[in-house]
């Protein structure tokens, strides 16, 4: 029996099924990464992004428009890495194309898919063909043709997936780097897994609950903003969403000012259907009462920080808070404490991303306020970055992603933050981020400092030494699992059988007659003595260069070397 219309509940099940299908196959997508280094980010990033979308979509109780709006919100905040940000933009455009609809069929889905592709292309400054964007566009073009031929949703979706796979197989011809590595585009394959999961659901397979997000190993890839030990000024960490259509800038500003009068650590992020609130306060009830004058509440969570989260209250995804609930929250207020002196707002703050205790300490010593643990293997999400931003009591905040795959998520955070002025310095490596921080002067003009930082990172070359996680070929290089790989500015330059030979060969390629300063950051699996041998090699062979050795403590990479 053909299916011609989808209700909100049915579309929600399709989104959940798609997220679960990608999650089940994320390792296969990770394995398609061009470089055989231990990053595995595309499948993981897309999976975490779409799972966040599905978890939000599950809260919907009404029609298609509500389902897609919630899914888009979840994807937007949960977006990780470039692939995740692009995926979130596909969800956002799809949602925009289905506004005010309770049910959808082929004629409604086709323009929504076209809107999704348009939105995703606009989000990327220099779109490349042969990527997830190309596969998404092929799917939308197929939808436009299929709309003329059928109104059967299963036939329609099968045709879209078929055309998507045909385009996926062509991606190596569009991007030579894919052809060299012998893989198709990982992001495009991830997108098709989502559609394939939706098709299974549409064909009658029962939809399982949203898969649980796997916890990343805490020591290496927590992807959570680090928290300094500090005196707790306000006792209750209060978080919730206000459901309101197109909140005005005046409403958001008024709410932010009110929250500032009763607490600190405030984040007030608005989009076109909700406002997300986070505040530390001794009066959570007052925050909720103020919020109820704007709209209904959902996702309410209050933690008693003074009792180290032992009195956690999680009300889940309620769609409104009753007067009784408000009284309950108000009763949670601790006894009044003497008023504490307000911490003055400073002019500039910094957020940086890195992995490894040594590198974190270096960034802290250079003036970075919040270091997000993450990087190559676990890219922090847009919301992780916003969480770090809201902890900083500063008017202007500069974000250093230190990884090319985190830049888009950082730029998305800039768009979502309402109460602080954010800037992204597009640092692609830890050495670039460190070089940028050397430009910092306390009284610097933020915009001028950002320009100086961008100039500084342009003069840095980054050499990294890691290992291959699979057999592959790259250009004229045959690579086997376990080989030592040397990369210079994200290009594989050296394949070696030993760490010592690998780092020396890499430095010979990276150090030029113009090089003046070499900084060696050795990783968690490298000893200081071995790193000193590398320094001795540089001093012997490049006597005009200054050399310093520091413990980076980074996982996966034996060495990260800055060449300036």
ABEGO torsion letter per residue (X at the ends): XBBABBBAAAAAAAAAAAAAAAAAAAAAAAAABABABBAGAAAAAAAAAAAAAAAAAAABABBAAAAAAAAAAAAAAABBEAAAAAAAAAAAAAAAAABGBABBBAAAAAAAAAAAAAAAAAABABBBBGBAAAAAAAAAAAAAAAAAABABAAAAAAAAAAAAAAAAAAAAAABAAAAAAGBBBAAAAAAAAAAAAAAAAAAGBBBBBBBBBBBBBAAAAAGBBBBBBBBBABABBBBBBBBBBGBBAAAAAAAAAAAAAABBGBBBBBBAABBBBBBBBABAAAAAAAAAAABBBBGBBBBBAAAGGAABBBAEABABBBAAAAAAAAAABBBBBBBBBBBBBBABBBBBBBBEAAAAAAAAAAGBABBBBEEAABBBBAAAAAAAAAABBBABBBBBAGBAAAAAAAAAAAAABAABBBBBBBBABAAAAAAAAAABBAABBAAAAAAAAAAAAAABBBBBBBBBABBBBBEABBBBBGBBBBBBGGBBABBBABAAAAAAAAAAAABBAABABBBBBBBAABBAAAAAAAAAAAAAABAABBBBBBBAGBBGBABBBBBX
